[in-house]
Amino acid sequence: MYSKVLSASVFGIDAFIVEIETHLDSALPAFAVVGLPDSAVKESRERVAAAIKNSNFVFPAKRITVNLAPADLKKEGSAFDLPIALGILCSTGFIPQENLDSTIALGELSLDGNLRPIHGVLSIALEVYKQGYKKIILPADNADEAALVEGLEVIPIESLSQATEYLLGSVVIERRTVDIKKIFEEGLKNNLVDFADVKGQAQVKRALEVAAAGGHNILMIGPPGSGKTMLAKRIPTILPPLTLEESLETTKIHSVSGLLGANEALVTVRPYRAPHHTISDAALVGGGVGKIRPGEISLAHHGVLFLDELPEFARNVLEVLRQPLEDKQIAISRTRMNIEYPANFMLVCSMNPCPCGNYGSPNAECTCTPVMIQKYLSKISGPLLDRIDIHIEVPAVKYQDISSTIIGDSSEQILERVLKAREIQNTRYSGSKNIFKNADMDSKSIRKFCKIDEASQNMLKMAMEKLGFSARAHDRILKVARTIADLAGEETIKVANISEAIQYRSLDRQYWK
C-alpha cells in the first residue's frame, strides 16, 4: 500500500522536483504529512480529505503517512494538494502506479474537488523540462504559463475527478499550446502612455532618451507639478523590447510573487514599479518573515524602478540599494536559507529641490533656510548618488508650452533612436563579459572605450576645476558622453558630447557643491 507521485516546489525563483511518497497501513486512522512542510502544506490534509470524499471516491479509514522528499528542504504552498490526493488514490489501488510514473502533478484543491491556480508555475515547468520529464498535469488556469516551455506536454485539469479519469485513460485531454510570438505582439499594443503627451520639457526628454539609450540611472529635480512622474511613467515605452530570455526570467519572478494576471501567461513589456516612500527595506530588496519573497527591485528586473520624492524615503531603505545597483542581484541570507534574486533594473528617481519645493524657482519664493535645504538633500548619501549617472533639472512648465498645439516626438520615434544606439553598444561589447550597455562599464572599460581628444580633455578639466566636480563625476560624464556619441552615430567622443554630459550633473554643479 505504497505509492509515489512526482511534483515540484519553488525555492527563490527556481524550482526542484519533489517525490511524494504515500504509505497506508491498518493502524488507527490518522493523516500525517512529513518532510518539512509549511503551514499551507500541513493544511492540505483537510482539503485533500474533503476533495476526495466530495469527488465520490472512498477516503481510506487507515493511517496515512505522506513524505515529501527530499526531506531536508522546506516545502511551501498549496501545489501539493493534487499529487497527495492522487497518491492516496494510487495507494488504495484505484490508480495504477505505472500511470503516474514520469508525470508531474501540481494543483491546489478546493473542498469540492475543483482545482485552483498556484504560483511559480513557469519556474516549475522550466525545471521539469530540464530534469528530462515530458508531461505535467496542473490547473487549467496555469496551463498557458507552463506551455511557454517548448517540448513539455502540458495537460490542463479542472478537477480531481478529471485528473483521475485522464490518468485511467477514460478521457482524452488535448495538450495546451501557446503562440509566444502572438503574445508578444499583443503585449506591445497595450502601451497606453506616450512621450507625445508631454508638453514642453524638451531638455528633460532628451536626458531621458540618453538614459534609455545607455541604461543610465537618472535623477530628476524640480518643483511640484513640473511633470516628473508623468515623464517617468513613459520611460518603459522608449526602452528596447524584452527578449524572450528576459521575458521568461521576468515572468518567473512575477509568477513566484503571484502577480501574473488571470489571463497573463508571459510578461511582454518591461516592468515599471513605483513603491511608496513609506516602504520598508525588506519590501524593497526582498525578504520577510517566514517565506522569503522578491522585493520591488526584483519585480523591476529588466525594467524601471521609480522612486518618487527620493529624500522622503528612509535613509536605511535607500542605502540597501547600493549593493544591488552594483551587482545586479540581491543575496538574502537567513538562518536556514540563502536566496539570490536578480535585480538588474534602471533606477529613476525624482525629488523637489527643497522641502517646500520652490528653491531656485523664478515664480515662487522659497521659505526654506539653508540648513533646512542641506538637511533635506543630505538624506541622499554620496555612495548612492555615485550610482546615478544623470541629474537633470525639471523646470515648471510654461503656459505657452501647455497651450501649444505642437506635438513633440512620440515614444516610437524616440525608441527608434534608442535601438540604433543599443545596436552600436551590442557590437562594441560583444567580447566583453557582463557589459551589455554603456552604464555597465567599469573603470577599465571606460579607459578602453571612452578615449577623448585633447579639446575634450581640456573641457572636462575645466569642468572639474571651475564647477567643483568630484572624481566620481568624471567617470559618469565619460559614460554619458559615450552614449550621446552613440545616439549621434559617432565613433569617437566629441567636445559637444562632453559638453552635453556635463549639463547632466545638476547636483554636482548646484545642489551638492
N, C-alpha and C positions, 0 to 999 in steps of 0.2 A: 504494500500500500504506500508506494513511494512514487513521486513524480518530479520532473524538473522542467521548468519553463524559463526561457530566456527573456530578459528585459534589459533596461538600461536606466542610468541615473546621471544627473548633471553635477559636475564639480567645477565651479567657476563658470567659464563659458564653454568648457569641454565636457565630454561625457565618458562613461565607462560602462562596460557590459556587466550586468548583474544576473547571476543564476539564482532563481527562486526555487528552492527545494521544499517539497511538501511531504510530510510523513503523517500517516494516520495509524493510530493503534486503538485497542479496545479498552483503554483505561477510562476513567470518568470523563465525561465531555468537558473539553476546555479548548481554548483557541489562543495560541501564543505565537508572536512574531519576534524573531531574534535576528541579530546581525546589524546592530547599531541603527535601529530605525528612529526617526524623529517622531514628534507627536502626530503629524499627519499620517505617517505610515502606521503607527500603532492604532490610530482610529480606524484604519481600513478594515479591521476585524468586524466592526459593526456594519459598515457599508457593504462589505462582501457578503456577510451572512444574510442581510436583508435582500440584497440583489439576487442572490441565488434562490432564495425562497420565493420572491416575487416574480422570478422568471420561470416558475413552475418546475424547478429542479429540487431534488431532495438534498437538504443540507445534512451531512452525516453527524449522527449523535456519537461522536468519538472524540478522542483527544487529538487535536490538530496542531502540529508544530510546523511553522514556516520559517525557513532560514534564508536570509539574504546574503549571498556570498559574492565577493569577499567580505568577510565579517568584520574586518578591521577598518573599513571605510564607511563613513556615515551616509545613510540613505535618507533623502529628503523628498517631500512632495507626495502627491496622491496618485502618481502614474502607475504604482504597483497594484492598484485595485484589480484591474482586469487580469493580469498574469497570476495573481494569487487565487482569484476565483477559478481560472482555468486549471491551475494546479490542483485545486481541491476536486474539481470535476474529473480530472485525469486520475487522481489517486483513488477515486471511487469506481473507476473503470468505465466512466461514461464516455471519455475521450481517449483514444489510444495514444500512448506516449509517442509513437513514431510520427503521429500527425502534428506534434508540437516541436519536433526536432528542427533546428536551424531556422526557426521563426521567432522574431522578436515581437513581444506583445507589450502594449502600453495603453493606459487609459484610466481615468477616474470614473468610478461607478456611482450613479445615483441610487437611491434606495429601491427604485422600481426596475433597476437593471439597465437603464439607458446610460450611454457614455457621454461624459463631459470632456471638453478640451483641456489640455495640460500645457505647461510651459517648457521651453527648451527643446522643442521637437527637432529643429534644424541641427542643433549640436548633436543630438542623439542619432539622427539619420546619417550624418556625416561619419560618426564613429562606427555605426553599424556597418556601413559600406566599407569603411577602412578595415574592419576586422574580418571581412570576407563573407558576411551574411547578405543574403539577397532579398529576403522578404521581411516586411514589418506590417503588423496589423495594429491599428490605432484609431482614435476617434475621427469621424469623418470631418469634423471642423478643423483638424490639424493635417489633413491629408495633403492639401496643396503645399503646405510648408515642407513636408517630408519629401514630396515629389520633386522638389528642386534638385535633389541629388540624383543625377542621371545614373541609370543602371540598377536602381533599387526598386523592387516591386512593392508598391505601397497599396495596401488594401484598406479602404475606408470602412469603418464599422460603426453602426448606430447603437447597438445594444449587446449585452452579454448573450442573449438568445441568438442573435445573428452571428456573433463570433463563433459559437459552438456549431451552428449549422454549417458555417463555412468550413470549419476545421473537420467536420464529419463528411464534407463533400455533398451535402444535400442541397446547397445553394451555390451559385457561381456569382462572384463579385468581381467586376472589372477593376483592374489596377488603375490608380489615379495618375494622370499625366498632366503636365502644365507646359505652357509655351512661355519660356523665360523671356524671349525677345518681345513678345506681345506685352508682358507685364512691365518691362522697362519702358516701352513706348507709351503705355497708358500712364505710367507714373510721371513721365516727363511733361505730360499735358496738364498736370494738376497744379502747376505754379500759378498762384492767384495774385502774386505781387510782381512788380516790375520797376526797374530804376526809372523808367519813363514817367512814373507817377510822382517822382520827387521834383519839386520846383526849386530852381536855383542850386546852390551848393556845388557848383562845378568843380571847385578845387577839392572838395571832400570826396566827390565821386571819383575823381582822378586818383586820389590817395587809396581809395578802396579798390580800384582797379589794379593798382600796383600791388597792394596787399594780396589780392586774389591771384595775381599772376605769379608771385613768388612764394605764396603760402606764408606771408609775414603776419605776425601778431600785430594788432593795431589798437590804439587808444584814441578815442575822440573826446575832445574837451570843448565844452560850450555851454551857454546858458540854457535854462529850461525852455522847451518848445522850439529848439532850433532844428530838430529833426534827427537827432542821434539814433533813437530807437527805430524810427522809420527806415533809416539807411541800413542799420544793422540787420533788420529782418530781410532785406533784399540781397544780402551778401551770398547766400547759398545759390541764388539764381545766376551768379556770374562765376561760380566755381566749376571746374571741369566735371562732367557727369561721372557718377560712380562706375568703376569697372565691375565686372561680375564678381571678381575675387573680393573687392572692397565691399560690395553689396552683401555677399554671403557673410563676411565677418561682422558687418554692422548688424545684419539681421539676427545673427546668433546672440549678440548682446541684448537686443530688444526682445527676442524670444524668451531668453532666460529671465528677463525682468518682467515679462508678462505685458509688454507694451505694444505688441502687434495687434492691429485691429481685427475685427471678426472676419473680414474678407481680405485681409492683408497677409500674403504669404512671403513677400520679399520687400525689403526697404530699398526703394529705387531712387530716392533723392537724398541728397546729403542732409544729415540731421541738423536741426537747429534747436539748441537748448538754451533757455534763458531763466535760470533759477533766481528766486527772490533773494534779496540781500540778507534775509534772516536765516539762510541755510546754514546747517552745521558742517563742520569739516568732514565728518563721516558721510554725510549725504552727498557732499561734493566729490570726494575721491573714492567713495565706496566703503563698505563695512557694515556695521550694525550688530545688534545683539542676537546671538543665535546664528541665524542664516546670514552669511555674508553676501551682500548684493552689490551690483555695479553702481558706481556713483555717476553724477552728472558728467564728469569728464570722460567716462567710458561710453555713456549714452551719446555723447557728442563725437565719438570716434569717427574719423573721416568726414567730419562736418564742422560746425561752428558752435563754440561755447560763448555766449554773450553775457557779460556781467555788467548790468546797468547800475549806475550810481556806485562805482567801484569803491570809493572811500567809505561807503556805508557798510560794506562787508566787514565782519570781524577780522582783526589782524591775523589771528591764528588760522582762519579759513583761507585767507589769501596766501599765507606762507606755505601751505601744503601744496600749492600749485607748482612750486619751484622745481621739485624733482620730476614730476610727470611731464612738465614742459620741456625738460632736457632729454629724458629717457623715452618719451612717447609711450610709456606704460606705467602702471601703478602696482606696486607689490604690497599686499595687505597681509600682515602677519598676526596670527592669533595663537593661543596656547596649543591648540590641536591641529592647526592647519595653516598653510601659506598659499595664497591665491594671487595670481597675476592677472590683471585685466588690461587690455590695450587702451591707450588714451592718446591717440595721435589726432589732435584737433587744432583748429585755428582759433586762437583766443582773440575775441573782440570785446573791448571794454569802452564804457562811456562814463563821463563824470562832469560835474559842474566845476568851474574854476575856483569856487569858494563856497562856504556854507550857504550863503544867500543866493549864489548863482550869478551875480552881476559884476564880478571883478573883471575889469578890462572892457566892460560894455560901454559904448558911447551913448546909449539911450537910457541907461538906468544907473542909479548911484549905488555903489557897493557899501553896505553897512557893516562889513566885517573889518576887524582890526588886523594888522599884520600878523599878530600872534595867532589869532583865530585861523587865518588862511594857512599859516605854516603848520599849525597843528592838524588841520584838515588834510593837507597834502602829504604830511608825514605818515599818514596811515598806509601809504603805499611805499613799501621798502625799496631800497636801491637794487637788491638782487632780483626782485620781481620785475622792476622797471627795466632791468638789464635784459630781460627776455622779451620785451616788447619793442619791435623794430621801428614802428611808425607811430608818431604822435602828431595828431592833426587837430587844429582848432576848427570848430564848427560855429561860425557866427550866426546871429539871429537872421532869419530870412527877411529880406526887404520886401516892401509892398509891391514894387514893380515886378519882382520875381514871382510873387504869389499870383498876381493878376495877369501875368504874361500868358499868352496862348502858345508860345514856343515850347515844343516838346523836345526834351533832351534825348541823349542816346538811350535806347532800350537795353534791357538786360541781355537780349540776344546779340545786339551789336557789340556790347562790352565783352560778352563771353567769347565771341569770335576772336577778339584781340588777345584775350587771356589764353585761349587754346593755342594760338600761334606761339606765344611766349613759352608756354609749357612744353611744346614740341622741341623748341630750342634747348630747353633745360634737360629734357629727356635724352637728347643726343649728347649733350655735354657731360652728363653724369652717368652715362651708360656703363662705364667701367668703374664707377665709384661705389663703395659699399655704404649702405644706409644713407645715401644722399640722393634725393629724388627731385628736389626743388631748391631754389636759392636759399630759402630760410633754413635749410638743413645744414648749410656749410659750417664747418668748424674753422678754427684759425688757420690750420694748414691749407684747407681748401680755399679760403679767402685769398691767401698769398698766391695760390696757383691760378685761380680763375678770375680774380679781381685786380689784375695789374692795371695801373693807370699811368698816364704820361706825366711829364713834368708840370704842365699847366694845371692838371687836375690835382697833383700833389701840392702845388702852391695854394690852390683854393682850399683844399682840405686843411692844410697847415694854418692858413689864416683863420678858418672857422674854429679850429681848436684853440687858437690863441686869443682871438678877438671876442668870440662868443662864449668862451669858457666851457667848451665841450669836454666831457670826461673821456677817459681812454676807452670805456665801454661803447661810447657813441661812435668811435672811429670805425669799428668793425661793422656796426649796424648800418652806418652810412654807405659803406662799400657794398654790402649785400643788397641794400635797397637800390643803389645806383646800378648794380648788375641787372636787377630786374627791370629798371627803367630802360636800360640799354636793350634788353631782350624785347621789350614791347615795341621799341623803335626799330628792331631788326638789326641793331649794331653789334658787330663782333667785339669791339673794344669799348670801354667806358669813356665817354666824352666829358668835357668840362660841364656841359649843360646837364648831364645826368647827375654829376656830383652836386651841382647847384640845387637841383630839384630835391635830391635826397636830403640835403642839409635843411631844407624847408620843413621836412617831416620830423623835426626834432624839437617840437614846441616846448616840451617840458625842460629840456636842457637849456634852451635859449631864454626862456622867460620864467617859468614857474619854479623849477628845481635849482636854478642857478645859485 
